[in-house]
Amino acid sequence: MKIDMFVVQPAPSVLFFCVYCRPFSIIEGHRFEAVANKFIEIGAKYGKVNAADVLPVATTISRHLSSMYDKQKDLFISTLAEVPVFGVTCDMWTHDSTNASYLTVTVHFINSDWKLVSCILATRHVDESHTQQNAYANMSPQFYTNLVLTEQ
């Protein structure tokens, strides 16, 4: 029996891809399916179901990504508008597997519950070495186009 989980709840699956920046096709992999089967066994709302019957395909995830991004971006902007003071940090780092260099900009603030919140504003590939001058040079207004806005 195939169950359309996007009728039930699309947010957890789409948020997984937004936060972890994984290819949409990962959801079709056997290891992801094994994890989902374990969760289903533990307490699925619909009883014990084969994960293949409940996991969406990659195209379903990709169709829902834009709307999820827009909702998260709007929520972040409205949240940040209420924050009187925040800090911004940047980090240049190298991916372990690909050896590609990136610059990530993160905003940090204390929310109304007095909890530290850190949200990634953007991550971009950079070709330059990891220096203060190169980090500053890469933080142009274009850097913030299509903000990532993922909570850490």
C-alpha distance (Angstrom), angle and dihedral (degrees) to the residues before:
residue distance angle dihedral
M1 . . .
K2 3.83 . .
I3 3.83 114.2 .
D4 3.80 119.3 -165.0
M5 3.81 100.9 -135.2
F6 3.79 90.4 -171.7
V7 3.78 88.1 69.5
V8 3.81 87.6 53.2
Q9 3.85 101.5 38.6
P10 3.85 127.9 -27.5
A11 3.81 98.6 176.3
P12 3.84 101.9 82.4
S13 3.81 94.5 51.6
V14 3.80 95.6 43.3
L15 3.81 92.2 44.2
F16 3.83 89.5 53.9
F17 3.81 89.7 62.1
C18 3.81 94.2 41.9
V19 3.79 93.5 52.6
Y20 3.80 100.8 38.8
C21 3.84 99.1 35.7
R22 3.81 93.0 -137.4
P23 3.81 125.7 156.3
F24 3.78 113.1 -90.6
S25 3.81 90.2 -123.1
I26 3.83 91.5 67.1
I27 3.78 88.8 82.4
E28 3.82 88.3 66.7
G29 3.83 93.5 54.5
H30 3.80 122.8 111.2
R31 3.81 94.2 -122.9
F32 3.79 92.9 54.4
E33 3.79 88.1 48.2
A34 3.83 90.9 52.1
V35 3.81 91.1 54.0
A36 3.79 91.0 47.9
N37 3.83 90.7 49.9
K38 3.79 89.8 54.9
F39 3.80 92.0 51.6
I40 3.77 90.9 47.0
E41 3.82 91.2 51.9
I42 3.79 91.6 50.2
G43 3.75 98.1 53.4
A44 3.74 121.0 -27.9
K45 3.72 114.4 169.0
Y46 3.77 91.3 -131.8
G47 3.80 98.8 46.2
K48 3.79 126.2 -106.8
V49 3.81 106.7 -18.1
N50 3.80 131.1 169.1
A51 3.81 107.7 -105.7
A52 3.81 90.9 -132.0
D53 3.80 86.9 66.1
V54 3.82 94.3 55.2
L55 3.81 107.1 31.4
P56 3.80 115.4 95.5
V57 3.81 120.9 -128.0
A58 3.81 121.3 -111.7
T59 3.80 94.5 -100.3
T60 3.80 90.1 56.3
I61 3.80 90.4 53.9
S62 3.80 91.8 47.3
R63 3.82 92.0 50.8
H64 3.81 90.7 54.7
L65 3.81 98.3 42.5
S66 3.81 97.6 84.8
S67 3.79 94.4 52.0
M68 3.81 91.5 46.0
Y69 3.81 90.3 49.4
D70 3.81 92.0 49.2
K71 3.81 92.0 50.0
Q72 3.81 92.9 48.0
K73 3.80 92.0 46.4
D74 3.82 92.5 50.3
L75 3.81 90.9 47.0
F76 3.80 91.4 49.5
I77 3.81 93.5 48.1
S78 3.81 92.2 49.6
T79 3.82 90.8 46.2
L80 3.80 93.6 48.7
A81 3.80 90.7 47.9
E82 3.82 87.6 64.5
V83 3.81 94.0 49.9
P84 3.81 112.4 96.4
V85 3.82 95.7 -164.2
F86 3.79 133.1 19.7
G87 3.77 139.3 163.3
V88 3.78 129.9 -134.4
T89 3.79 125.2 -151.3
C90 3.78 132.5 -177.9
D91 3.76 129.6 -155.5
M92 3.78 129.9 -171.0
W93 3.78 111.5 -154.3
T94 3.79 142.4 165.3
H95 3.80 124.5 -125.7
D96 3.82 109.3 -120.3
S97 3.81 96.5 -138.8
T98 3.80 102.9 37.1
N99 3.82 100.4 28.5
A100 3.82 87.7 -135.8
S101 3.83 117.3 148.4
Y102 3.79 123.5 -128.0
L103 3.79 139.6 -177.4
T104 3.81 117.2 -144.7
V105 3.81 123.8 -170.3
T106 3.81 117.2 -159.5
V107 3.82 131.3 -174.1
H108 3.82 119.4 -148.0
F109 3.81 129.0 -165.0
I110 3.80 143.2 150.9
N111 3.81 112.6 -108.5
S112 3.81 127.4 -145.0
D113 3.84 89.6 -87.8
W114 3.82 89.4 57.2
K115 3.81 92.5 -111.0
L116 3.79 123.0 138.5
V117 3.80 110.3 -114.4
S118 3.81 121.9 -165.7
C119 3.79 120.6 -172.1
I120 3.79 127.4 -178.4
L121 3.79 109.9 -126.4
A122 3.78 96.1 -172.5
T123 3.78 145.2 -22.7
R124 3.78 120.4 -155.4
H125 3.79 135.7 177.7
V126 3.82 113.0 -111.7
D127 3.77 129.0 -169.3
E128 3.79 97.2 -161.1
S129 3.80 128.5 89.8
H130 3.79 120.4 -91.2
T131 3.80 100.7 -90.7
Q132 3.79 132.7 135.7
Q133 3.80 90.9 -116.6
N134 3.81 93.0 52.8
A135 3.81 92.1 46.5
Y136 3.81 90.3 52.1
A137 3.81 92.4 45.5
N138 3.80 91.2 52.6
M139 3.80 94.3 51.0
S140 3.79 95.5 83.0
P141 3.84 122.7 142.3
Q142 3.81 88.4 -96.7
F143 3.80 87.8 61.7
Y144 3.80 89.4 70.6
T145 3.81 96.0 49.7
N146 3.80 107.9 120.8
L147 3.78 95.4 8.7
V148 3.80 115.1 -143.6
L149 3.82 95.1 -142.3
T150 3.78 101.6 -174.8
E151 3.77 121.6 159.0
Q152 3.80 114.8 -126.8
